[in-house]
């Protein structure tokens, strides 16, 4: 025998075949990885250290805290509601960096502590969920300002000295006639100062956080306005609400999706897109179907005989009788003018047969719709009777 004949035949796929089969999955994984890195890079600058007076990131507020410290106003960072409430006082400015993260119960407790404290409360970009609870009488407008830099256009001394500032954001309305409404955009203010009804305290509602951030502090009159709003008292307490605060007693009112961070929603969307792409990739057609010619032609009589033997081996006389009666009814229906859809309905087929033979339908009922035969002899007799009936209908 030759060496070629003795060489074994390998059925293992080659490296090219493996790459051809897996390149779609590899490409999808690479795209997912690139998308995840891009989203993380875009969102990282906006999330890390936002409005944190200890952060030197562009969105942080360390520069403002340093300027306040140079003027003798120290900044104290708190993350719990208990610390924020205990810090409220006539010589303290309490800044709430993210009012919308507070629950209803937290808003009520915080407002009760600051309402008569005599100090100043600064709310940064409070929306509809929080502004009504922390600053009663003030309402957030659904339409935000399209302009970032706005002019004061009010009599508030701090705004007049600062001049134009980047306060464009959420717009507000107030029912308090003594409130100062500054930096309007299309007639609605983006900065509102509501004086306390008792004492010398007040609440400042700021529509945008831009004047507090490191990257915008040196623009327009942002630094002047921020220093005047936060430096009017000898102490500044910077409240960064935390989701781990135990005082959030009514978190059960929030839905499950409200508690999920936005990153999980983005991840779920990416997985859904990947699943759709994988389904489309696996469901692609490999080309037209190729018919295969059978090596041996099997006659219909042999098929019928094979099925009959299976019925006999399983003693399935009921199935055999049902098949015989159904086939007979199907062939008789067009011969007597019955629609094919009504071929198996006794109330339609039997009257038509009786009209053809001028006989009684009760005699045909057990033949075409009767019970299964008791034994093989009865099954053979049923087949003969059905064959005779069909033959008689054809020649009549």
Steps between C-alpha positions, in 0.01 A plus 500: 500500500620853427589759764205717397259214557640438850474867604211561739220735402451788749148627566612785731417852372786710377596836649337678206175313554500580873557870425223502240254352749591721795583833341141625542505436876846655535389809307190539719708471818747759374219741416347451845834563666563817297149629576540430872836681513361796305195533725713469812740767371218739410315457828799486732572874490135585566460262794823496697512769773206702369437800729735354760702775675784249548525419127734674257321351198344745251155427647627520859492804729840500672597838356193665651562335839859632493384854422249487785769370736722794403216731610468320834199284416586132552314229307376191678379205292215283638331202337215413740176675579573497873823692453331752269215564744728539800720746310213740420535827690500880467873517420494214246435472129369154412554405135310198371686379190241250371155573645323259264678204665315566825183309577177667609567417862853641481373819335242552773749443782763725340253783435374486858859537623591794273172691490555684831878457535580855392766376258513474121404193300626471142329248270697408188280423197200362689240352270131438546547207743690711757447873455145497639610315815814703571382841377121527540348752263760436228417287197734364233398575142505199260684700231865571579699802390680480166740780598789431737621853572228732630482854639379561860203736436410510869575703812688228689835658602701180442365471145558867422863484614564173310339606174440241231548139606447147372173430679302381200334167580176421678257793515268567792184682602413617851191623679695681773472878442818565702718264295787624286480364145824537305663395174177455304478299181190566286335667797568231762787527752777245536600625847243560773565617857209441736535674840388316812169615650665510842860597571767608256549171319423436136497231231683545169385287206770477231393371161844378381817374673738667253609786730626243754712280271876531459494538121243783499595691814726750319242587233256794506410598856474140619766523773357825641146366511604167653716664767224740600230232514712254701716740700231706673535288818806398695452127432415306185359147523510319165240221500561221246196268530594132503290202397639309798348746748278308746265797533342423162202334663258519209717339233227240456301761309760500228485238229767241437617680184545825693757327720702365208796715392494618140804285416296183544237627257772573240649155557161332455447690175840387371426138588165524321665639185766228517231231532316636195821508295588146608152379405527662156846351454394147595177521298661588168430272206792292372364504143212335311381159613649213301249220430634150553389223266404180679710202398191272492145585390242372750157421365192639674358151551807399698466807721134423566581137575778601741268734689232230516748258654594760760134548587452124527808455718375772736139369489398853402168409345351828611762703315471280192121531496522876547743527208279287274180692582671840465646410160163366380315815613758719331458316167118484523446870571579638150303216340174601673550877490615557858775759562830347618477702823170323583614151406536390863177659627226233539218755477619599150650183351233247600196690357683542168574124484142415596371729224722319250371152600155608618569317826517559873800687645489283813632202302805697383580656839667194663690426179659844457497630859465188713711364785831317441473128404533235771747272319696462177213324324273795571766738369527304174120501470494877556756550223294287260181693581667836451648385171160377383334828599753706311472275194121529502515880523739519208285289266165645607 
